[in-house]
Amino acid sequence: MLKKIKTISNLVVLPHSVFALPFALASLLTATHGKPSLHVLFWVVVCMVLARTTAMAYNRLVDADVDAQNPRTKNRDIPAGRISSLQVKILTLVCGMAFIAACYFLNPLAFQLSPLALAIVCFYSHTKRFTWTSHLFLGLALGVAPVGAWVAATGQLAAAPFWLTGAVICFLAGFDILYATQDEAFDKKAGLHSWVVRWGISNSIQASRFFHVGMLGFLTVFGVQVGFSFSYFIGIGFIAAALIYQHLKAYTFETKGNKVKFILSPKMMGLNGWIAVIYFVVVGASLWL
């Protein structure tokens, strides 16, 4: 049983929940003026875990044939035979239904919007087959979390959390474009689409920087919209510094003869998680202090 739980955790890359959860919790804190009820906090976290597990399990199903051919991903759980496609289908269905049920315990609007949320988070898995903007759809899949948390807290839609959605889209797209550099050769061979395949590595790096600047802009507008104090914007400065550090250290170029090799640091993903956590701390400090 423990082995199976570990396999499922690896399948959905559970630690990567840190990319979206802090933004959802930041939205929840803002909507409740820093005082969410335990009931709402509990169900928001449950919904986040279930939605992400559904999306990642579905992604692994959709990409199983491609993963089996890619040297970087051929050891993932489905291609390696550690878990069957049927088991992953059951996991996807169960978690998806559980997500809808969990939304029922929040409020009517959250329940009504839950199928749409699932459709958005699962649609990303197909986008690499037909568009080089797939990174933006990944950002959207995680970017719906702040809006969902706001709806969970208030029972209604508002403009403010959509600025956070824009920030998450830019954040995810920015580092996923860099992440896609690892599969440039394979994606070209397999006929898959990405920003790197369409525009090349040099232009993709510039696009990544552009999106991360956009993230800072969206976070700034969100702070203005909800009336945060000056301390919030100081915190955004720290996030800007972290992003600059990332772009200085996340990748290097190695020259061998006439060939230039792009090398992506494996520590990049960990830094992205810390950036998300820092933002949650910034929002918490702005509300509580």
C-alpha positions as CSV (number, residue, x, y, z in Angstrom):
1,M,0.0,0.0,0.0
2,L,2.8,2.4,0.9
3,K,4.6,1.6,-2.3
4,K,1.4,2.3,-4.3
5,I,0.9,5.6,-2.5
6,K,4.4,6.6,-3.3
7,T,3.9,5.7,-6.9
8,I,0.7,7.9,-7.1
9,S,2.6,10.7,-5.4
10,N,5.4,10.5,-8.0
11,L,2.8,10.2,-10.8
12,V,1.2,13.5,-10.0
13,V,4.4,15.1,-8.8
14,L,2.7,16.1,-5.5
15,P,5.5,18.5,-4.3
16,H,4.8,20.7,-7.3
17,S,1.5,21.7,-5.7
18,V,3.6,24.5,-4.2
19,F,3.5,26.4,-7.5
20,A,-0.2,27.2,-7.3
21,L,-1.3,26.6,-3.7
22,P,0.4,29.7,-2.2
23,F,-1.4,32.0,-4.7
24,A,-4.7,30.3,-4.0
25,L,-4.1,30.8,-0.2
26,A,-3.0,34.4,-0.8
27,S,-6.3,35.1,-2.7
28,L,-8.2,33.4,0.2
29,L,-6.5,35.5,2.8
30,T,-7.2,38.7,0.8
31,A,-10.8,37.9,0.3
32,T,-11.3,37.2,4.0
33,H,-9.1,40.1,5.2
34,G,-6.7,37.7,6.7
35,K,-9.3,35.7,8.7
36,P,-10.6,32.7,6.7
37,S,-12.8,30.3,8.5
38,L,-11.3,26.8,9.2
39,H,-14.2,25.3,7.2
40,V,-13.3,27.3,4.1
41,L,-9.6,26.9,4.5
42,F,-9.9,23.1,4.8
43,W,-12.1,22.7,1.8
44,V,-10.0,25.1,-0.4
45,V,-6.9,23.0,0.4
46,V,-8.8,19.8,-0.3
47,C,-10.1,21.2,-3.6
48,M,-6.6,22.3,-4.7
49,V,-5.1,18.9,-4.0
50,L,-8.0,17.0,-5.8
51,A,-8.0,19.4,-8.8
52,R,-4.3,19.2,-9.3
53,T,-4.2,15.4,-8.8
54,T,-7.0,15.0,-11.4
55,A,-5.2,17.3,-13.9
56,M,-1.8,15.6,-13.5
57,A,-3.2,12.1,-13.7
58,Y,-5.1,13.1,-16.8
59,N,-1.9,14.6,-18.2
60,R,0.0,11.4,-17.6
61,L,-2.7,9.4,-19.4
62,V,-2.7,11.8,-22.4
63,D,1.1,11.9,-22.7
64,A,1.7,8.2,-22.0
65,D,2.6,7.4,-25.6
66,V,4.9,10.4,-26.0
67,D,6.5,9.8,-22.6
68,A,7.4,6.3,-23.6
69,Q,9.4,7.6,-26.6
70,N,11.1,10.5,-24.9
71,P,14.5,9.5,-23.2
72,R,13.9,12.1,-20.5
73,T,10.4,10.8,-19.6
74,K,10.4,7.1,-20.5
75,N,10.9,6.1,-16.9
76,R,7.7,7.8,-15.7
77,D,5.3,5.5,-14.0
78,I,2.9,4.5,-16.8
79,P,5.6,3.9,-19.5
80,A,7.7,2.1,-16.9
81,G,4.8,-0.2,-15.9
82,R,4.7,0.8,-12.2
83,I,1.0,1.7,-12.6
84,S,-1.5,0.8,-15.3
85,S,-3.4,3.1,-17.5
86,L,-6.7,1.7,-16.0
87,Q,-5.6,2.5,-12.5
88,V,-4.7,6.1,-13.5
89,K,-8.1,6.4,-15.3
90,I,-9.8,5.4,-12.1
91,L,-7.7,7.8,-10.1
92,T,-8.6,10.6,-12.5
93,L,-12.3,9.9,-12.3
94,V,-12.4,9.5,-8.5
95,C,-10.4,12.7,-7.8
96,G,-12.5,14.6,-10.4
97,M,-15.8,13.5,-8.8
98,A,-14.4,14.1,-5.3
99,F,-13.4,17.7,-6.4
100,I,-16.9,18.5,-7.5
101,A,-18.3,17.0,-4.2
102,A,-15.8,19.1,-2.2
103,C,-16.9,22.2,-4.0
104,Y,-20.5,21.4,-2.9
105,F,-19.4,22.0,0.8
106,L,-18.2,25.5,0.0
107,N,-21.0,27.4,-1.7
108,P,-23.5,27.1,-4.6
109,L,-21.3,29.1,-7.0
110,A,-18.2,27.1,-6.3
111,F,-20.2,23.9,-7.0
112,Q,-21.7,25.3,-10.2
113,L,-18.3,26.3,-11.5
114,S,-16.5,23.1,-10.5
115,P,-17.0,21.3,-13.9
116,L,-15.6,24.3,-15.8
117,A,-12.6,24.4,-13.5
118,L,-11.9,20.7,-14.2
119,A,-12.3,21.3,-18.0
120,I,-9.7,24.1,-17.8
121,V,-7.1,22.2,-15.8
122,C,-7.4,19.1,-18.0
123,F,-7.5,20.9,-21.4
124,Y,-3.9,21.9,-21.1
125,S,-2.8,18.3,-21.6
126,H,-3.9,18.5,-25.2
127,T,-2.5,21.8,-26.2
128,K,1.1,20.7,-27.0
129,R,-0.4,18.7,-29.9
130,F,-1.5,21.8,-31.7
131,T,-0.2,25.1,-30.4
132,W,3.2,26.6,-29.3
133,T,1.3,28.7,-26.7
134,S,0.7,25.6,-24.6
135,H,2.8,27.2,-21.8
136,L,0.1,29.8,-21.4
137,F,-2.6,27.1,-21.1
138,L,-0.5,25.5,-18.3
139,G,-0.4,28.9,-16.6
140,L,-4.2,29.2,-17.0
141,A,-4.7,25.7,-15.5
142,L,-2.9,26.8,-12.3
143,G,-4.1,30.4,-12.6
144,V,-7.7,29.5,-12.0
145,A,-6.8,28.6,-8.4
146,P,-6.9,32.2,-7.0
147,V,-10.3,32.8,-8.6
148,G,-11.5,29.6,-7.2
149,A,-10.3,30.4,-3.7
150,W,-11.9,33.9,-3.9
151,V,-15.2,32.3,-4.9
152,A,-14.9,29.7,-2.1
153,A,-14.5,32.6,0.4
154,T,-17.1,35.0,-0.8
155,G,-19.5,33.0,-2.9
156,Q,-19.2,35.4,-5.8
157,L,-16.9,36.5,-8.6
158,A,-14.8,39.7,-8.4
159,A,-12.2,41.4,-10.6
160,A,-9.4,41.3,-8.1
161,P,-8.4,37.6,-8.2
162,F,-8.2,37.7,-12.0
163,W,-5.1,39.9,-11.6
164,L,-3.6,37.0,-9.6
165,T,-4.6,34.7,-12.4
166,G,-2.7,36.8,-14.9
167,A,0.3,36.7,-12.6
168,V,0.2,32.9,-12.3
169,I,-0.2,32.5,-16.1
170,C,3.0,34.7,-16.6
171,F,4.9,33.0,-13.8
172,L,4.2,29.5,-15.1
173,A,4.7,30.3,-18.8
174,G,7.9,32.0,-17.9
175,F,9.6,29.0,-16.3
176,D,7.8,26.4,-18.4
177,I,9.3,27.9,-21.6
178,L,12.7,27.4,-20.1
179,Y,11.8,23.9,-18.9
180,A,10.7,23.0,-22.5
181,T,14.3,23.6,-23.7
182,Q,15.1,20.2,-22.4
183,D,12.8,18.6,-25.0
184,E,13.5,20.8,-28.0
185,A,15.0,18.1,-30.2
186,F,12.5,15.4,-29.2
187,D,9.5,17.7,-29.7
188,K,10.6,18.6,-33.2
189,K,11.0,14.9,-34.0
190,A,7.7,14.0,-32.5
191,G,5.8,16.9,-34.1
192,L,4.9,18.5,-30.8
193,H,4.6,22.2,-30.3
194,S,6.3,24.6,-27.9
195,W,7.6,28.1,-27.7
196,V,11.1,26.7,-28.0
197,V,10.3,24.7,-31.1
198,R,8.6,27.6,-32.8
199,W,11.0,30.5,-31.9
200,G,14.3,28.9,-30.8
201,I,16.1,29.1,-27.5
202,S,17.4,32.6,-27.7
203,N,13.9,34.1,-28.4
204,S,12.4,31.8,-25.8
205,I,14.7,33.2,-23.1
206,Q,13.6,36.7,-24.0
207,A,9.9,35.6,-23.9
208,S,10.5,34.0,-20.4
209,R,11.9,37.3,-19.1
210,F,9.0,39.2,-20.7
211,F,6.5,36.9,-18.9
212,H,8.2,37.3,-15.6
213,V,8.1,41.1,-15.9
214,G,4.4,40.7,-16.7
215,M,4.0,38.6,-13.5
216,L,5.4,41.5,-11.5
217,G,3.0,43.9,-13.2
218,F,0.0,41.8,-12.4
219,L,1.0,41.4,-8.8
220,T,1.5,45.1,-8.5
221,V,-2.0,45.9,-9.9
222,F,-3.5,43.3,-7.6
223,G,-2.0,45.0,-4.6
224,V,-3.3,48.4,-5.8
225,Q,-6.8,47.0,-6.4
226,V,-7.2,45.5,-3.0
227,G,-5.5,48.4,-1.2
228,F,-2.4,46.8,0.3
229,S,0.1,49.0,2.1
230,F,3.5,50.0,0.9
231,S,5.0,46.9,2.6
232,Y,3.4,44.7,0.0
233,F,5.2,46.4,-2.8
234,I,8.5,46.1,-0.9
235,G,7.7,42.4,-0.9
236,I,7.2,42.4,-4.7
237,G,10.6,43.9,-4.9
238,F,12.1,40.8,-3.2
239,I,10.2,38.6,-5.7
240,A,11.6,40.7,-8.6
241,A,15.1,40.1,-7.1
242,A,14.5,36.3,-7.0
243,L,13.3,36.3,-10.6
244,I,16.4,38.2,-11.7
245,Y,18.6,35.8,-9.8
246,Q,16.8,32.9,-11.5
247,H,17.5,34.3,-14.9
248,L,21.2,34.8,-14.0
249,K,21.7,31.3,-12.6
250,A,19.0,29.0,-14.1
251,Y,20.8,28.5,-17.4
252,T,24.2,28.7,-19.0
253,F,25.7,28.2,-22.5
254,E,28.5,25.8,-23.1
255,T,30.6,26.2,-26.2
256,K,32.3,23.2,-27.8
257,G,34.0,23.9,-31.1
258,N,31.3,25.3,-33.4
259,K,28.4,24.1,-31.2
260,V,26.7,25.9,-28.4
261,K,24.8,23.8,-25.8
262,F,22.1,25.3,-23.6
263,I,22.2,23.9,-20.0
264,L,19.3,24.3,-17.7
265,S,19.9,24.2,-13.9
266,P,17.9,21.4,-12.2
267,K,17.5,23.8,-9.2
268,M,15.3,26.1,-11.2
269,M,12.0,24.3,-10.2
270,G,12.9,24.5,-6.5
271,L,13.4,28.2,-6.8
272,N,10.0,28.6,-8.5
273,G,8.4,27.0,-5.4
274,W,10.2,29.4,-3.1
275,I,9.0,32.4,-5.2
276,A,5.4,31.2,-4.7
277,V,5.9,30.7,-1.0
278,I,7.5,34.2,-0.7
279,Y,4.5,35.7,-2.3
280,F,2.2,34.1,0.2
281,V,4.3,35.4,3.1
282,V,4.2,38.9,1.6
283,V,0.4,38.8,1.4
284,G,0.1,37.4,4.9
285,A,2.5,40.0,6.3
286,S,0.6,42.8,4.6
287,L,-2.7,41.6,6.1
288,W,-1.6,40.5,9.6
289,L,1.1,43.1,10.3
